[in-house]
Amino acid sequence: MESTELDLNLAEKIVKRAIEGGADEAEVSYGQGYETNVRLRKGQVELLSEAQPKALSLRLYRDKRAAVVYTSDLSQEALEKLVEQALDLATVADPDPAGGLPDPADLARSFPDESSLQIFDPAVGDIPTEIKVEMLRRSEDTAFGYDKRINNSEGASFSTRLREVGLVNSLGFAGSYRVSSCGMSMNALAEGEDGKKQIGGWYSRSHGFKSLIKPEELGKIAAQRAVGKIGGRKVATRKVPVIFEPLMAAELLDTLESAVVGSAYERRATFLLGREGQQIGSNLVTVVDDPTRPGLPSTRPFDGEGVTARRNPILTQGVFEGFLFNTYTARKTGRHSTGSATGSSGSLPGVGSTNFYIEAGTSDPAEMIAGVQDGLYLTEMIGHGFNTVTGDFSRGASGFWIEGGKLTYPVAEISIAGNLGEMLTNVSQVGNDLVFLFGTASPTLRIDNVMVSGL
């Protein structure tokens, strides 16, 4: 191994060295990039940072015994020791028949580049610091000018990231791609007459700079969300329709994700066990995991093991289609990889979703609110109350009470509860406002007969 430049060529040399040293199979993955972060609070710059992280991970198998090692030291001596360490570790690990690299037929042999996937914009790395600071000041100024009760800020941040991901294995796979991202966020603080402080935040993220929302819009939304919480009160306990704003619907979908991954299926720790092909939700609900859709936050050409990326239907008009698997969980359960491996430096591949979303419906969000006579418009959930085995769901909550089709007053210190399967079945409207702020996304949802607990 003469070269220490982090690229596919170096990864191939390490894989070759591992095989020559006695490994049956070997894989090298790496990541490198350039990151910046600017943080501003009350007009003053609190943080300016930049970094150029580099890291490499080696996974190998000897007689079905796995070893994973990780380094950010790319010197020739360190890489030689890395291979030796992995080979030694594999001799003491317990054998696992399900262990190993993917089946060769599953590996991506050709795949789209980052330009066709619309995930890389090199201009993200060239945004001047003064532009970032100016945009953050504009967002904060807008928030402070929105309402006199906005008297403080938890800060505004602007981050950028350029990253190259590469993977080589002993089965002949070699591939890399680049991805860019930039984002702004802001958290405004509002104070009510009772002296209680409320926080409201908002975000904007994109693969490219031009797709971010205007700083003034960011500040306005953050201020609105903070001021809107002032005077929150409890409501009497009862079952009512709940309108989940898109961020809250996405959080609900995150909960579902924990029950559809192959690791939950392998442990038999999911309420969806044995329910593939069954109707588990409203026919208005279609859930998809799609890493191939251009321009979305988690779009990629192949998964964390080099398996071809593919669109995976999870629910189709309420019918449960199936789970997400990486190679290991698929072998453990007699299934097949869905290209859902996640990469993690220094550990075996995990399994998870990418662009995981509920497809947009036809309902206008304002009309959805107008159709509720007595119910909750949900804007925040607190805690992590979900049982993957039973599907039981309970979270602290806040938002606005709906009376006569209108948002009337803020509510706080309440909770919502139900069974996730029943909640999916009780989805009666799906909004037309699907927007991807993060990899998990949803339009506005109306779910009927949700237990709201307060007084």
Secondary structure, DSSP 8 states (H G I E B T S, - for coil): ----S-SHHHHHHHHHHHHHTT-SEEEEEEEEEEEEEEEEETTEEEEEEEE--EEEEEEEEETTEEEEEEES--SHHHHHHHHHHHHHHHHHS-B-TT-SS--GGGB-SS---HHHHT---GGGGG--HHHHHHHHHHHHHHHHHH-TTEEEEEEEEEEEEEEEEEEEETTS-EEEEEEEEEEEEEEEEEE-TTS-EEEEEEEEEESSGGGS--HHHHHHHHHHHHHTTTT-B----EEEEEEE-HHHHHHHHHHHHHHHBHHHHHTT--TTTT-TTSB-S-TT--EEE-TTSTTSTT--SB-TTSBB---EEEEETTEE---B--HHHHHHHT----S-EE--TTS--EE--SSEEE---SB-HHHHHHT-SEEEEEEEEEEEEE-TTT-EEEEEEEEEEEETTEEEEEEEEEEEEEEHHHHHHTEEEEBS----SSSEE---EEEEEEEEE--
